[in-house]
């Protein structure tokens, strides 16, 4: 598949990328690219040890701690959003203490949740459109929150109750329709520390993979 804006992923909203910019259908066939030079070299090195086998597994794997598995009912850490103070005290408490369910209406733009209604105070002012990002928790007039995901818009007019910490974005995206989740309040400094720790973890994984490649490819 050709690159579109530097990616082979499909962006359904714009109808670009992937396979003709559309969702996959039954009997679709996806072309597979040739392996990168380093991967091809490693494959030849491993097969040289067992030439009678069509393939062979590498004798190493990533630490499971670096590849966490989806959770049944994750608790997502979040910081207060710009309009947090406009919500009633009851709604604020419900957001941090009650359970929310992922609805089938969710997509790559946002996770639509069902739970206790989150309502703004009667004297809350009208809002202008403002910037939003991955993890922004918007609350439409009906009171059911939407947590923005990878295909989110750039601005929105709904109040921003909270922002899910970047370190928990992947855990949010893994919650299936019908699954449940909760939110836990943290401060901005802790959210930043969690993000940096996650980045360090990913860099460790990258270095470990590079080291294993070099060890196995050394004559």
C-alpha positions in Angstrom: 0.0 0.0 0.0 1.3 3.5 -0.8 2.3 6.0 1.8 -0.2 8.8 2.4 1.1 11.7 4.5 3.9 9.4 5.6 1.7 6.6 6.8 0.0 3.4 5.5 -2.8 3.6 8.1 -6.4 4.3 7.1 -8.1 7.5 8.0 -11.8 6.7 7.4 -13.1 10.2 8.1 -11.2 11.6 5.1 -11.2 8.4 3.1 -7.5 8.3 2.6 -4.7 5.8 3.3 -4.8 2.0 3.8 -6.9 0.1 1.3 -8.6 2.8 -0.8 -9.3 4.8 2.3 -12.1 2.5 3.4 -12.8 0.0 6.1 -11.8 -3.6 5.5 -14.3 -6.0 3.9 -14.6 -9.8 3.7 -12.0 -11.3 1.2 -9.8 -8.2 1.2 -6.2 -8.9 0.7 -3.5 -6.7 2.1 -0.1 -6.6 0.5 2.9 -7.2 2.8 6.1 -5.2 2.4 9.5 -6.7 2.3 11.3 -6.9 5.7 13.7 -4.2 6.7 17.4 -5.0 6.0 18.1 -5.6 9.7 15.1 -7.9 10.1 16.1 -9.8 6.9 19.6 -10.3 8.2 18.4 -11.5 11.6 16.0 -14.0 9.9 18.9 -15.4 7.8 21.0 -15.7 11.0 18.3 -17.6 12.9 17.5 -19.9 9.9 21.2 -20.8 9.6 21.0 -22.5 12.9 18.0 -24.6 11.9 17.9 -24.8 8.1 15.4 -27.6 8.1 12.7 -25.4 9.6 10.7 -22.9 7.6 11.1 -20.3 10.4 12.5 -20.1 13.9 11.7 -17.9 16.9 14.3 -15.6 18.3 15.6 -16.8 21.7 14.6 -13.6 23.5 11.5 -11.5 24.1 10.5 -8.2 25.6 10.0 -8.0 29.4 6.2 -8.3 29.9 6.4 -5.2 32.1 7.2 -3.2 28.9 4.1 -4.6 27.1 1.2 -4.4 29.5 -1.9 -6.3 28.6 -5.5 -4.8 28.4 -7.2 -4.6 31.7 -10.8 -5.7 32.5 -11.8 -2.4 34.2 -8.9 0.1 34.1 -8.6 3.1 36.3 -7.5 6.0 34.1 -5.5 8.8 35.7 -6.6 12.3 34.7 -6.1 16.0 35.6 -8.8 18.6 35.9 -9.7 20.4 32.7 -10.1 24.1 32.1 -13.9 24.1 32.7 -13.8 21.6 35.7 -15.0 24.3 38.1 -18.2 24.9 36.0 -19.6 21.5 36.9 -21.7 20.9 40.0 -20.0 19.4 43.1 -22.2 16.3 42.6 -21.0 15.8 39.1 -17.4 16.4 40.0 -17.6 13.7 42.7 -19.4 11.3 40.4 -16.7 11.7 37.7 -14.0 10.5 40.1 -16.0 7.9 42.0 -18.5 6.3 39.6 -18.1 3.7 36.9 -18.5 4.5 33.2 -19.2 2.1 30.4 -17.8 2.3 26.8 -20.7 2.5 24.4 -20.9 1.0 20.9 -21.1 4.5 19.5 -17.3 5.0 20.2 -14.9 5.3 17.4 -11.4 6.6 16.6 -12.6 10.1 17.2 -13.7 9.5 20.7 -14.8 7.1 23.4 -18.4 7.8 24.2 -19.2 6.8 27.8 -22.4 6.1 29.6 -22.7 6.7 33.3 -24.1 9.2 35.8 -25.0 12.5 34.1 -22.3 15.2 34.5 -23.9 18.6 34.7 -22.7 22.1 34.7 -23.9 24.7 37.2 -26.9 26.7 36.2 -24.9 29.9 36.0 -22.1 28.4 33.8 -21.3 30.8 30.9 -21.7 29.9 27.2 -18.4 28.6 25.8 -16.4 29.5 22.7 -14.6 26.8 20.7 -11.3 26.0 22.3 -8.4 23.7 21.7 -8.7 20.0 22.5 -6.3 17.0 22.3 -6.0 13.3 22.7 -7.5 12.4 26.1 -9.6 15.5 26.5 -12.9 14.7 28.4 -15.6 16.7 26.8 -19.2 16.8 28.2 -22.1 17.5 25.8 -25.4 19.0 27.1 -26.7 15.5 27.8 -24.1 14.9 30.5 -22.5 11.8 29.0 -18.7 12.3 28.6 -16.7 11.8 25.4 -13.0 11.1 25.7 -11.2 12.2 22.5 -8.9 9.7 20.8 -6.5 9.6 17.9 -8.8 11.1 15.2 -10.0 13.9 17.4 -10.9 17.3 16.0 -8.6 20.3 16.8 -11.2 22.5 18.6 -14.5 21.9 20.3 -17.2 23.9 22.1 -18.1 21.4 24.8 -16.7 22.0 28.3 -13.5 20.2 29.0 -14.0 18.5 32.4 -10.7 16.6 32.5 -7.7 15.4 30.5 -6.6 11.7 30.7 -2.9 11.5 31.4 -0.8 10.6 28.2 0.6 7.6 30.0 -2.9 6.1 30.1 -4.0 6.8 26.5 -3.2 3.3 25.3 -5.2 1.8 28.2 -8.2 3.9 27.3 -8.0 2.9 23.6 -8.0 -0.8 24.6 -11.4 -0.7 26.5 -13.9 -2.5 24.3 -17.6 -1.6 23.8 -19.4 -2.7 26.9 -16.2 -2.5 29.0 -16.0 -0.3 32.1 -13.6 2.2 33.4 -13.1 4.7 36.2 -11.1 7.9 36.6 -8.6 8.8 39.2 -7.6 12.4 39.8 -3.9 13.3 39.8 -2.0 16.6 39.5 -0.2 18.0 36.4 3.2 17.3 37.9 2.4 13.6 38.4 1.0 13.3 34.9 4.2 14.7 33.5 6.3 12.3 35.6 4.2 9.4 34.4 4.7 10.5 30.8 8.5 10.8 31.2 8.7 7.4 32.9 6.7 5.8 30.0 9.1 7.5 27.4 12.1 6.1 29.4 10.5 2.7 29.3 10.0 2.8 25.5 13.6 4.0 25.0 14.9 1.0 27.2 12.9 -1.3 25.0 14.3 0.2 21.8 17.9 -0.1 23.1 17.3 -3.7 24.2 16.0 -4.7 20.8 18.9 -2.9 19.1 21.4 -4.7 21.4 19.9 -8.1 20.7 20.0 -7.5 16.9 23.7 -6.5 17.2 24.6 -9.5 19.3 22.9 -12.0 16.9 24.2 -10.4 13.8 27.9 -10.2 15.0 29.9 -12.7 13.0 
